[in-house]
Amino acid sequence: VDALNDVLLQDADAKRMEPQCCRPLTTCAKEKMTLIKAKLAARGITWSRNTPYIIDPHTSIARIRLGMSGASLCLTTRCNEFYVLARNRYITAIEALKIQGFHQGDLDQQTLMQTPASQRFKMAGNSMHVDVMAAILEPLVRMLHWSKASP
């Protein structure tokens, strides 16, 4: 993913595809959001429509973690609770899958679209980004290929 903004849907599309992404924050989540925003500001991290930032306002105060140098946190199986600052909405399952490196062609498949959003969030949270996996596995595959070629 070159930029988070590249994978986020337009707000109207997100609401049409997954209306639950526009649900209001709970009172507790609003309080945590205030704390998170203050921590981000203290680090000099800003956000806007062009530079979105994803947070988890539903985690316990003790577990609030912020990404380094403006990078958002990693996705988990409960990433349906992740909120996009400056968009004032939660991420959608499609966005979560795109963040993990799934391509639009994969996401358009009828089987995936018939899978409930809750399961798609779990799929995204249990997956690893495709480019990360390739970077990890490539040296191993080369090593295995080299060892088979050696006498």
Disulfide bonds with the S-S distance in Angstrom:
none
